[in-house]
């Protein structure tokens, strides 16, 4: 076995490990709503309708399903208060804090990407104007 094939094997194993880990993360956090829901709960617990108003564009059915999955994976806790009428609130768990670096990185990258797209659009408009 040559040195390059050993290195390739190590890189392949590392790559496969990264693919598996990213696949696991996307399985749990995939879709466009889960991180938004967790972010919406950053300032404290919310009732279902408050959460739906905060996360614009999400339907009640989708929000309900996403909350169930987030609860199942330990990111959100559902609190039921025995009052009249019964009050149900959702809150983040301490485990959701493990996503802080992910959310920060995505937010920073998203802002940079938005700026990049705007600059490309401006350049394209200026090129069209010059023709």
C-alpha positions in Angstrom: 0.0 0.0 0.0 1.4 3.4 -1.0 1.5 6.4 1.2 -1.0 8.2 -1.1 -3.5 5.3 -0.8 -3.2 5.3 3.0 -3.8 9.1 3.0 -6.7 8.6 0.6 -8.2 5.9 2.9 -7.9 8.3 5.9 -9.5 11.1 3.9 -12.2 8.8 2.7 -12.9 7.6 6.3 -13.0 11.2 7.4 -15.2 12.2 4.6 -17.6 9.4 5.3 -17.7 10.3 9.0 -18.5 13.9 8.1 -21.2 12.8 5.6 -22.8 10.6 8.3 -22.7 13.3 10.9 -24.1 15.9 8.6 -26.8 13.4 7.5 -27.8 12.9 11.2 -27.9 16.6 11.8 -30.0 17.2 8.7 -32.3 14.4 9.6 -33.1 16.0 13.0 -33.0 19.7 12.0 -33.8 19.4 8.3 -36.4 21.6 6.6 -37.0 25.3 6.8 -39.0 25.5 10.0 -37.2 23.7 12.9 -34.4 26.2 13.5 -36.8 29.1 13.0 -39.1 27.6 15.7 -36.1 27.2 18.1 -35.0 30.8 17.4 -38.6 32.0 17.9 -38.5 30.4 21.4 -35.3 32.2 22.3 -37.0 35.0 24.2 -39.1 32.6 26.3 -42.0 30.2 26.1 -44.9 30.8 23.8 -48.3 29.4 23.2 -49.1 27.7 19.9 -50.8 30.7 18.2 -48.1 33.1 19.4 -45.5 30.8 17.9 -47.4 30.6 14.7 -47.6 34.4 14.4 -43.9 34.7 15.2 -42.8 32.1 12.6 -44.4 33.8 9.6 -45.7 31.5 6.8 -46.0 28.3 8.8 -49.3 26.5 8.7 -50.9 25.2 11.9 -50.5 21.6 10.7 -46.8 22.0 9.9 -46.1 23.8 13.2 -47.8 21.0 15.1 -45.8 18.3 13.4 -42.5 20.3 13.7 -43.1 20.9 17.5 -43.8 17.1 18.0 -40.5 16.3 16.2 -38.6 18.9 18.1 -40.0 17.6 21.4 -39.2 14.0 20.5 -35.6 15.0 19.8 -35.3 16.9 23.0 -35.1 20.5 21.7 -38.5 21.7 22.9 -40.6 21.0 26.0 -44.4 21.2 26.0 -45.9 22.5 29.2 -49.6 21.9 30.0 -51.1 24.1 32.7 -54.2 22.8 34.4 -56.2 26.0 34.2 -59.5 26.9 32.8 -59.1 27.0 29.9 -56.1 24.6 29.7 -53.0 26.5 28.6 -50.2 24.8 26.6 -46.9 26.5 26.2 -43.7 25.5 24.4 -40.2 26.3 25.6 -36.7 25.5 24.5 -34.8 22.9 26.5 -31.2 23.4 27.6 -30.3 20.9 24.9 -31.4 23.4 22.3 -28.5 25.6 23.4 -26.1 23.1 21.8 -27.3 24.6 18.5 -26.1 28.1 19.3 -23.0 27.9 17.2 -24.9 26.3 14.3 -27.5 29.1 14.4 -24.9 31.8 14.6 -22.9 30.3 11.7 -26.0 30.0 9.6 -27.1 33.5 10.4 -23.7 35.0 9.6 -23.5 33.0 6.3 -27.1 33.9 5.4 -26.4 37.6 5.8 -23.2 37.3 3.8 -24.9 35.4 1.1 -27.8 37.9 0.9 -25.3 40.7 0.5 -23.4 38.7 -2.2 -26.6 38.2 -4.2 -27.5 41.9 -3.9 -24.0 42.9 -5.2 -24.2 40.5 -8.1 -27.7 41.8 -8.9 -26.3 45.4 -8.8 -23.4 44.5 -11.1 -25.7 42.8 -13.5 -28.0 45.9 -13.7 -25.0 48.2 -14.2 -23.7 45.9 -17.0 -27.1 46.0 -18.7 -27.2 49.8 -18.3 -23.8 50.2 -19.9 -24.9 48.3 -23.0 
